[in-house]
């Protein structure tokens, strides 16, 4: 268990749930502008970063129509400016996204899957129907990250 033996269950000095406002994945990519453009095309959304800013070669993020950040992109081996930047070094140390699946629930799964087909995305397996009656399909992005595209649960 990787050193977690005896860690759980444990008594915590506080109770209650944490109100998570948002969870935003940040992935390391070889070409930030190209990866950002790929996801923008897939989801029909845009970046909220300043156009033409030199940092967009090293970092970008995309937002939905309401301005909610969906995903961020960080260049491999960018000049370290923050402690987090050091985690995005040595892209050849392993397979991109090994052990990670980026999940996106979309209103119209068929529309997004058609976009992915037109964009030449690699489809992994067949579209599945889950016990909650949602549907999902795995695809790979240009950097090799696995993406789970899903429909909302059906009641």
CNS distance restraints for C-alpha pairs under 8 A (distance, minus, plus):
assign (resid   1 and name CA) (resid   5 and name CA) 6.41 0.50 0.50
assign (resid   4 and name CA) (resid   8 and name CA) 7.59 0.50 0.50
assign (resid  24 and name CA) (resid  69 and name CA) 6.76 0.50 0.50
assign (resid  24 and name CA) (resid  70 and name CA) 6.13 0.50 0.50
assign (resid  24 and name CA) (resid  71 and name CA) 5.55 0.50 0.50
assign (resid  24 and name CA) (resid  72 and name CA) 7.14 0.50 0.50
assign (resid  25 and name CA) (resid  70 and name CA) 7.56 0.50 0.50
assign (resid  25 and name CA) (resid  71 and name CA) 5.20 0.50 0.50
assign (resid  25 and name CA) (resid  72 and name CA) 6.22 0.50 0.50
assign (resid  25 and name CA) (resid 102 and name CA) 7.66 0.50 0.50
assign (resid  26 and name CA) (resid  71 and name CA) 5.95 0.50 0.50
assign (resid  26 and name CA) (resid  72 and name CA) 4.45 0.50 0.50
assign (resid  26 and name CA) (resid  73 and name CA) 5.60 0.50 0.50
assign (resid  26 and name CA) (resid  74 and name CA) 6.87 0.50 0.50
assign (resid  27 and name CA) (resid  71 and name CA) 7.85 0.50 0.50
assign (resid  27 and name CA) (resid  72 and name CA) 6.35 0.50 0.50
assign (resid  27 and name CA) (resid  73 and name CA) 5.16 0.50 0.50
assign (resid  27 and name CA) (resid  74 and name CA) 6.03 0.50 0.50
assign (resid  28 and name CA) (resid  73 and name CA) 5.95 0.50 0.50
assign (resid  28 and name CA) (resid  74 and name CA) 4.76 0.50 0.50
assign (resid  28 and name CA) (resid  75 and name CA) 5.54 0.50 0.50
assign (resid  28 and name CA) (resid  76 and name CA) 5.59 0.50 0.50
assign (resid  28 and name CA) (resid  88 and name CA) 6.01 0.50 0.50
assign (resid  29 and name CA) (resid  35 and name CA) 7.04 0.50 0.50
assign (resid  29 and name CA) (resid  73 and name CA) 6.46 0.50 0.50
assign (resid  29 and name CA) (resid  74 and name CA) 6.07 0.50 0.50
assign (resid  29 and name CA) (resid  75 and name CA) 5.22 0.50 0.50
assign (resid  29 and name CA) (resid  76 and name CA) 5.85 0.50 0.50
assign (resid  29 and name CA) (resid 143 and name CA) 6.20 0.50 0.50
assign (resid  30 and name CA) (resid  75 and name CA) 5.84 0.50 0.50
assign (resid  30 and name CA) (resid  76 and name CA) 5.80 0.50 0.50
assign (resid  30 and name CA) (resid 143 and name CA) 7.14 0.50 0.50
assign (resid  31 and name CA) (resid  35 and name CA) 6.11 0.50 0.50
assign (resid  31 and name CA) (resid  57 and name CA) 7.60 0.50 0.50
assign (resid  31 and name CA) (resid  75 and name CA) 6.56 0.50 0.50
assign (resid  32 and name CA) (resid  36 and name CA) 5.96 0.50 0.50
assign (resid  32 and name CA) (resid  56 and name CA) 7.20 0.50 0.50
assign (resid  32 and name CA) (resid  57 and name CA) 5.78 0.50 0.50
assign (resid  32 and name CA) (resid  58 and name CA) 6.12 0.50 0.50
assign (resid  32 and name CA) (resid  59 and name CA) 6.42 0.50 0.50
assign (resid  32 and name CA) (resid  60 and name CA) 6.75 0.50 0.50
assign (resid  32 and name CA) (resid  73 and name CA) 6.02 0.50 0.50
assign (resid  32 and name CA) (resid  74 and name CA) 6.49 0.50 0.50
assign (resid  32 and name CA) (resid  75 and name CA) 5.83 0.50 0.50
assign (resid  33 and name CA) (resid  37 and name CA) 6.06 0.50 0.50
assign (resid  33 and name CA) (resid  56 and name CA) 7.02 0.50 0.50
assign (resid  33 and name CA) (resid  57 and name CA) 6.26 0.50 0.50
assign (resid  33 and name CA) (resid  60 and name CA) 7.55 0.50 0.50
assign (resid  34 and name CA) (resid  38 and name CA) 6.15 0.50 0.50
assign (resid  35 and name CA) (resid  39 and name CA) 6.39 0.50 0.50
assign (resid  35 and name CA) (resid  73 and name CA) 7.43 0.50 0.50
assign (resid  35 and name CA) (resid 142 and name CA) 7.14 0.50 0.50
assign (resid  35 and name CA) (resid 143 and name CA) 7.80 0.50 0.50
assign (resid  36 and name CA) (resid  40 and name CA) 6.07 0.50 0.50
assign (resid  36 and name CA) (resid  47 and name CA) 7.60 0.50 0.50
assign (resid  36 and name CA) (resid  60 and name CA) 6.78 0.50 0.50
assign (resid  36 and name CA) (resid  61 and name CA) 6.95 0.50 0.50
assign (resid  36 and name CA) (resid  62 and name CA) 7.03 0.50 0.50
assign (resid  36 and name CA) (resid  73 and name CA) 6.96 0.50 0.50
assign (resid  37 and name CA) (resid  41 and name CA) 6.07 0.50 0.50
assign (resid  38 and name CA) (resid  42 and name CA) 6.19 0.50 0.50
assign (resid  39 and name CA) (resid  43 and name CA) 6.08 0.50 0.50
assign (resid  39 and name CA) (resid  45 and name CA) 7.95 0.50 0.50
assign (resid  39 and name CA) (resid  62 and name CA) 7.85 0.50 0.50
assign (resid  40 and name CA) (resid  44 and name CA) 5.38 0.50 0.50
assign (resid  40 and name CA) (resid  45 and name CA) 4.85 0.50 0.50
assign (resid  40 and name CA) (resid  46 and name CA) 5.44 0.50 0.50
assign (resid  40 and name CA) (resid  47 and name CA) 7.53 0.50 0.50
assign (resid  40 and name CA) (resid  62 and name CA) 6.86 0.50 0.50
assign (resid  41 and name CA) (resid  45 and name CA) 6.96 0.50 0.50
assign (resid  41 and name CA) (resid 115 and name CA) 7.82 0.50 0.50
assign (resid  42 and name CA) (resid 112 and name CA) 6.46 0.50 0.50
assign (resid  42 and name CA) (resid 115 and name CA) 5.84 0.50 0.50
assign (resid  42 and name CA) (resid 116 and name CA) 6.19 0.50 0.50
assign (resid  42 and name CA) (resid 119 and name CA) 7.86 0.50 0.50
assign (resid  43 and name CA) (resid 112 and name CA) 6.77 0.50 0.50
assign (resid  45 and name CA) (resid  62 and name CA) 6.85 0.50 0.50
assign (resid  45 and name CA) (resid  63 and name CA) 6.31 0.50 0.50
assign (resid  45 and name CA) (resid  64 and name CA) 5.56 0.50 0.50
assign (resid  45 and name CA) (resid  65 and name CA) 6.88 0.50 0.50
assign (resid  46 and name CA) (resid  62 and name CA) 5.35 0.50 0.50
assign (resid  46 and name CA) (resid  63 and name CA) 5.86 0.50 0.50
assign (resid  46 and name CA) (resid  64 and name CA) 7.11 0.50 0.50
assign (resid  47 and name CA) (resid  60 and name CA) 6.98 0.50 0.50
assign (resid  47 and name CA) (resid  61 and name CA) 5.58 0.50 0.50
assign (resid  47 and name CA) (resid  62 and name CA) 4.13 0.50 0.50
assign (resid  47 and name CA) (resid  63 and name CA) 5.92 0.50 0.50
assign (resid  48 and name CA) (resid  61 and name CA) 6.79 0.50 0.50
assign (resid  48 and name CA) (resid  62 and name CA) 6.22 0.50 0.50
assign (resid  48 and name CA) (resid  63 and name CA) 6.39 0.50 0.50
assign (resid  48 and name CA) (resid  67 and name CA) 7.76 0.50 0.50
assign (resid  49 and name CA) (resid  53 and name CA) 7.94 0.50 0.50
assign (resid  49 and name CA) (resid  56 and name CA) 7.46 0.50 0.50
assign (resid  49 and name CA) (resid  60 and name CA) 6.50 0.50 0.50
assign (resid  49 and name CA) (resid  61 and name CA) 6.99 0.50 0.50
assign (resid  50 and name CA) (resid  56 and name CA) 8.00 0.50 0.50
assign (resid  51 and name CA) (resid  56 and name CA) 7.92 0.50 0.50
assign (resid  52 and name CA) (resid  56 and name CA) 7.23 0.50 0.50
assign (resid  54 and name CA) (resid  58 and name CA) 7.93 0.50 0.50
assign (resid  55 and name CA) (resid  59 and name CA) 5.95 0.50 0.50
assign (resid  55 and name CA) (resid  60 and name CA) 7.95 0.50 0.50
assign (resid  56 and name CA) (resid  60 and name CA) 5.37 0.50 0.50
assign (resid  57 and name CA) (resid  75 and name CA) 7.38 0.50 0.50
assign (resid  58 and name CA) (resid  73 and name CA) 7.82 0.50 0.50
assign (resid  58 and name CA) (resid  74 and name CA) 5.60 0.50 0.50
assign (resid  58 and name CA) (resid  75 and name CA) 4.70 0.50 0.50
assign (resid  58 and name CA) (resid  78 and name CA) 6.16 0.50 0.50
assign (resid  59 and name CA) (resid  72 and name CA) 7.29 0.50 0.50
assign (resid  59 and name CA) (resid  73 and name CA) 5.46 0.50 0.50
assign (resid  59 and name CA) (resid  74 and name CA) 4.61 0.50 0.50
assign (resid  59 and name CA) (resid  75 and name CA) 6.35 0.50 0.50
assign (resid  60 and name CA) (resid  72 and name CA) 5.77 0.50 0.50
assign (resid  60 and name CA) (resid  73 and name CA) 5.24 0.50 0.50
assign (resid  60 and name CA) (resid  74 and name CA) 6.88 0.50 0.50
assign (resid  61 and name CA) (resid  69 and name CA) 6.88 0.50 0.50
assign (resid  61 and name CA) (resid  70 and name CA) 7.39 0.50 0.50
assign (resid  61 and name CA) (resid  71 and name CA) 5.67 0.50 0.50
assign (resid  61 and name CA) (resid  72 and name CA) 4.06 0.50 0.50
assign (resid  61 and name CA) (resid  73 and name CA) 5.94 0.50 0.50
assign (resid  62 and name CA) (resid  69 and name CA) 5.83 0.50 0.50
assign (resid  62 and name CA) (resid  70 and name CA) 5.81 0.50 0.50
assign (resid  62 and name CA) (resid  71 and name CA) 5.91 0.50 0.50
assign (resid  62 and name CA) (resid  72 and name CA) 6.62 0.50 0.50
assign (resid  63 and name CA) (resid  67 and name CA) 5.15 0.50 0.50
assign (resid  63 and name CA) (resid  68 and name CA) 5.17 0.50 0.50
assign (resid  63 and name CA) (resid  69 and name CA) 4.28 0.50 0.50
assign (resid  63 and name CA) (resid  70 and name CA) 5.38 0.50 0.50
assign (resid  63 and name CA) (resid  71 and name CA) 7.60 0.50 0.50
assign (resid  64 and name CA) (resid  68 and name CA) 5.46 0.50 0.50
assign (resid  64 and name CA) (resid  69 and name CA) 6.63 0.50 0.50
assign (resid  64 and name CA) (resid  70 and name CA) 6.77 0.50 0.50
assign (resid  74 and name CA) (resid  78 and name CA) 7.86 0.50 0.50
assign (resid  74 and name CA) (resid  88 and name CA) 7.34 0.50 0.50
assign (resid  75 and name CA) (resid  88 and name CA) 7.12 0.50 0.50
assign (resid  76 and name CA) (resid  88 and name CA) 5.13 0.50 0.50
assign (resid  76 and name CA) (resid  89 and name CA) 5.45 0.50 0.50
assign (resid  76 and name CA) (resid  90 and name CA) 6.99 0.50 0.50
assign (resid  76 and name CA) (resid  91 and name CA) 6.06 0.50 0.50
assign (resid  77 and name CA) (resid  88 and name CA) 6.02 0.50 0.50
assign (resid  77 and name CA) (resid  89 and name CA) 4.55 0.50 0.50
assign (resid  77 and name CA) (resid  90 and name CA) 6.55 0.50 0.50
assign (resid  77 and name CA) (resid  91 and name CA) 7.59 0.50 0.50
assign (resid  78 and name CA) (resid  85 and name CA) 7.11 0.50 0.50
assign (resid  78 and name CA) (resid  88 and name CA) 7.48 0.50 0.50
assign (resid  78 and name CA) (resid  89 and name CA) 7.53 0.50 0.50
assign (resid  79 and name CA) (resid  85 and name CA) 7.57 0.50 0.50
assign (resid  80 and name CA) (resid  85 and name CA) 5.04 0.50 0.50
assign (resid  80 and name CA) (resid  86 and name CA) 6.00 0.50 0.50
assign (resid  81 and name CA) (resid  85 and name CA) 6.44 0.50 0.50
assign (resid  82 and name CA) (resid  86 and name CA) 7.48 0.50 0.50
assign (resid  83 and name CA) (resid  87 and name CA) 7.75 0.50 0.50
assign (resid  84 and name CA) (resid  88 and name CA) 7.59 0.50 0.50
assign (resid  85 and name CA) (resid  89 and name CA) 7.65 0.50 0.50
assign (resid  91 and name CA) (resid  96 and name CA) 7.66 0.50 0.50
assign (resid  94 and name CA) (resid  98 and name CA) 7.65 0.50 0.50
assign (resid  95 and name CA) (resid 144 and name CA) 7.78 0.50 0.50
assign (resid  96 and name CA) (resid 143 and name CA) 6.64 0.50 0.50
assign (resid  96 and name CA) (resid 144 and name CA) 5.77 0.50 0.50
assign (resid  96 and name CA) (resid 145 and name CA) 5.98 0.50 0.50
assign (resid  97 and name CA) (resid 101 and name CA) 7.29 0.50 0.50
assign (resid  97 and name CA) (resid 144 and name CA) 6.94 0.50 0.50
assign (resid  97 and name CA) (resid 145 and name CA) 4.96 0.50 0.50
assign (resid  97 and name CA) (resid 146 and name CA) 7.00 0.50 0.50
assign (resid  98 and name CA) (resid 145 and name CA) 7.75 0.50 0.50
assign (resid 100 and name CA) (resid 145 and name CA) 7.42 0.50 0.50
assign (resid 100 and name CA) (resid 146 and name CA) 6.98 0.50 0.50
assign (resid 101 and name CA) (resid 145 and name CA) 7.05 0.50 0.50
assign (resid 101 and name CA) (resid 146 and name CA) 5.04 0.50 0.50
assign (resid 101 and name CA) (resid 147 and name CA) 5.52 0.50 0.50
assign (resid 101 and name CA) (resid 148 and name CA) 6.51 0.50 0.50
assign (resid 102 and name CA) (resid 145 and name CA) 7.51 0.50 0.50
assign (resid 102 and name CA) (resid 146 and name CA) 6.28 0.50 0.50
assign (resid 102 and name CA) (resid 147 and name CA) 4.70 0.50 0.50
assign (resid 102 and name CA) (resid 148 and name CA) 6.02 0.50 0.50
assign (resid 103 and name CA) (resid 147 and name CA) 5.80 0.50 0.50
assign (resid 103 and name CA) (resid 148 and name CA) 4.61 0.50 0.50
assign (resid 103 and name CA) (resid 149 and name CA) 6.15 0.50 0.50
assign (resid 103 and name CA) (resid 150 and name CA) 7.49 0.50 0.50
assign (resid 104 and name CA) (resid 147 and name CA) 7.46 0.50 0.50
assign (resid 104 and name CA) (resid 148 and name CA) 6.19 0.50 0.50
assign (resid 104 and name CA) (resid 149 and name CA) 5.15 0.50 0.50
assign (resid 104 and name CA) (resid 150 and name CA) 6.19 0.50 0.50
assign (resid 105 and name CA) (resid 149 and name CA) 5.97 0.50 0.50
assign (resid 105 and name CA) (resid 150 and name CA) 4.61 0.50 0.50
assign (resid 105 and name CA) (resid 151 and name CA) 5.44 0.50 0.50
assign (resid 105 and name CA) (resid 152 and name CA) 6.10 0.50 0.50
assign (resid 106 and name CA) (resid 112 and name CA) 7.73 0.50 0.50
assign (resid 106 and name CA) (resid 149 and name CA) 7.04 0.50 0.50
assign (resid 106 and name CA) (resid 150 and name CA) 6.10 0.50 0.50
assign (resid 106 and name CA) (resid 151 and name CA) 5.45 0.50 0.50
assign (resid 106 and name CA) (resid 152 and name CA) 6.81 0.50 0.50
assign (resid 107 and name CA) (resid 151 and name CA) 6.08 0.50 0.50
assign (resid 107 and name CA) (resid 152 and name CA) 6.60 0.50 0.50
assign (resid 108 and name CA) (resid 112 and name CA) 6.58 0.50 0.50
assign (resid 108 and name CA) (resid 151 and name CA) 6.69 0.50 0.50
assign (resid 109 and name CA) (resid 113 and name CA) 6.07 0.50 0.50
assign (resid 109 and name CA) (resid 135 and name CA) 7.90 0.50 0.50
assign (resid 109 and name CA) (resid 136 and name CA) 7.86 0.50 0.50
assign (resid 109 and name CA) (resid 149 and name CA) 7.01 0.50 0.50
assign (resid 109 and name CA) (resid 150 and name CA) 6.25 0.50 0.50
assign (resid 109 and name CA) (resid 151 and name CA) 5.37 0.50 0.50
assign (resid 110 and name CA) (resid 114 and name CA) 6.13 0.50 0.50
assign (resid 111 and name CA) (resid 115 and name CA) 6.37 0.50 0.50
assign (resid 112 and name CA) (resid 116 and name CA) 6.20 0.50 0.50
assign (resid 113 and name CA) (resid 117 and name CA) 6.19 0.50 0.50
assign (resid 113 and name CA) (resid 149 and name CA) 7.93 0.50 0.50
assign (resid 114 and name CA) (resid 118 and name CA) 6.24 0.50 0.50
assign (resid 115 and name CA) (resid 119 and name CA) 6.12 0.50 0.50
assign (resid 116 and name CA) (resid 120 and name CA) 6.28 0.50 0.50
assign (resid 116 and name CA) (resid 121 and name CA) 5.26 0.50 0.50
assign (resid 117 and name CA) (resid 121 and name CA) 5.80 0.50 0.50
assign (resid 121 and name CA) (resid 139 and name CA) 6.41 0.50 0.50
assign (resid 121 and name CA) (resid 140 and name CA) 6.27 0.50 0.50
assign (resid 121 and name CA) (resid 141 and name CA) 6.52 0.50 0.50
assign (resid 121 and name CA) (resid 142 and name CA) 7.65 0.50 0.50
assign (resid 122 and name CA) (resid 139 and name CA) 5.42 0.50 0.50
assign (resid 122 and name CA) (resid 140 and name CA) 5.34 0.50 0.50
assign (resid 122 and name CA) (resid 141 and name CA) 7.49 0.50 0.50
assign (resid 123 and name CA) (resid 137 and name CA) 7.53 0.50 0.50
assign (resid 123 and name CA) (resid 138 and name CA) 6.07 0.50 0.50
assign (resid 123 and name CA) (resid 139 and name CA) 4.42 0.50 0.50
assign (resid 123 and name CA) (resid 140 and name CA) 6.72 0.50 0.50
assign (resid 124 and name CA) (resid 137 and name CA) 7.44 0.50 0.50
assign (resid 124 and name CA) (resid 138 and name CA) 5.20 0.50 0.50
assign (resid 124 and name CA) (resid 139 and name CA) 5.43 0.50 0.50
assign (resid 124 and name CA) (resid 140 and name CA) 7.40 0.50 0.50
assign (resid 125 and name CA) (resid 137 and name CA) 7.52 0.50 0.50
assign (resid 125 and name CA) (resid 138 and name CA) 6.89 0.50 0.50
assign (resid 126 and name CA) (resid 137 and name CA) 6.56 0.50 0.50
assign (resid 126 and name CA) (resid 138 and name CA) 7.91 0.50 0.50
assign (resid 127 and name CA) (resid 135 and name CA) 6.80 0.50 0.50
assign (resid 127 and name CA) (resid 136 and name CA) 5.57 0.50 0.50
assign (resid 127 and name CA) (resid 137 and name CA) 4.59 0.50 0.50
assign (resid 127 and name CA) (resid 138 and name CA) 7.60 0.50 0.50
assign (resid 128 and name CA) (resid 135 and name CA) 5.49 0.50 0.50
assign (resid 128 and name CA) (resid 136 and name CA) 5.33 0.50 0.50
assign (resid 128 and name CA) (resid 137 and name CA) 6.40 0.50 0.50
assign (resid 129 and name CA) (resid 133 and name CA) 5.93 0.50 0.50
assign (resid 129 and name CA) (resid 134 and name CA) 5.86 0.50 0.50
assign (resid 129 and name CA) (resid 135 and name CA) 4.39 0.50 0.50
assign (resid 129 and name CA) (resid 136 and name CA) 6.58 0.50 0.50
assign (resid 130 and name CA) (resid 134 and name CA) 5.49 0.50 0.50
assign (resid 130 and name CA) (resid 135 and name CA) 6.00 0.50 0.50
assign (resid 130 and name CA) (resid 136 and name CA) 7.72 0.50 0.50
assign (resid 132 and name CA) (resid 153 and name CA) 5.75 0.50 0.50
assign (resid 132 and name CA) (resid 154 and name CA) 6.45 0.50 0.50
assign (resid 132 and name CA) (resid 155 and name CA) 7.74 0.50 0.50
assign (resid 133 and name CA) (resid 153 and name CA) 5.91 0.50 0.50
assign (resid 133 and name CA) (resid 154 and name CA) 5.29 0.50 0.50
assign (resid 133 and name CA) (resid 155 and name CA) 7.72 0.50 0.50
assign (resid 134 and name CA) (resid 150 and name CA) 6.83 0.50 0.50
assign (resid 134 and name CA) (resid 151 and name CA) 5.38 0.50 0.50
assign (resid 134 and name CA) (resid 152 and name CA) 5.69 0.50 0.50
assign (resid 134 and name CA) (resid 153 and name CA) 4.49 0.50 0.50
assign (resid 134 and name CA) (resid 154 and name CA) 5.83 0.50 0.50
assign (resid 135 and name CA) (resid 150 and name CA) 5.49 0.50 0.50
assign (resid 135 and name CA) (resid 151 and name CA) 5.34 0.50 0.50
assign (resid 135 and name CA) (resid 152 and name CA) 7.78 0.50 0.50
assign (resid 136 and name CA) (resid 148 and name CA) 6.42 0.50 0.50
assign (resid 136 and name CA) (resid 149 and name CA) 5.42 0.50 0.50
assign (resid 136 and name CA) (resid 150 and name CA) 4.11 0.50 0.50
assign (resid 136 and name CA) (resid 151 and name CA) 6.43 0.50 0.50
assign (resid 137 and name CA) (resid 148 and name CA) 5.69 0.50 0.50
assign (resid 137 and name CA) (resid 149 and name CA) 5.32 0.50 0.50
assign (resid 137 and name CA) (resid 150 and name CA) 6.53 0.50 0.50
assign (resid 138 and name CA) (resid 146 and name CA) 6.59 0.50 0.50
assign (resid 138 and name CA) (resid 147 and name CA) 5.51 0.50 0.50
assign (resid 138 and name CA) (resid 148 and name CA) 4.60 0.50 0.50
assign (resid 138 and name CA) (resid 149 and name CA) 6.32 0.50 0.50
assign (resid 139 and name CA) (resid 146 and name CA) 5.84 0.50 0.50
assign (resid 139 and name CA) (resid 147 and name CA) 5.23 0.50 0.50
assign (resid 139 and name CA) (resid 148 and name CA) 6.63 0.50 0.50
assign (resid 139 and name CA) (resid 149 and name CA) 7.66 0.50 0.50
assign (resid 140 and name CA) (resid 144 and name CA) 5.41 0.50 0.50
assign (resid 140 and name CA) (resid 145 and name CA) 5.39 0.50 0.50
assign (resid 140 and name CA) (resid 146 and name CA) 4.61 0.50 0.50
assign (resid 140 and name CA) (resid 147 and name CA) 5.85 0.50 0.50
assign (resid 141 and name CA) (resid 145 and name CA) 5.40 0.50 0.50
assign (resid 141 and name CA) (resid 146 and name CA) 6.64 0.50 0.50
assign (resid 141 and name CA) (resid 147 and name CA) 7.08 0.50 0.50
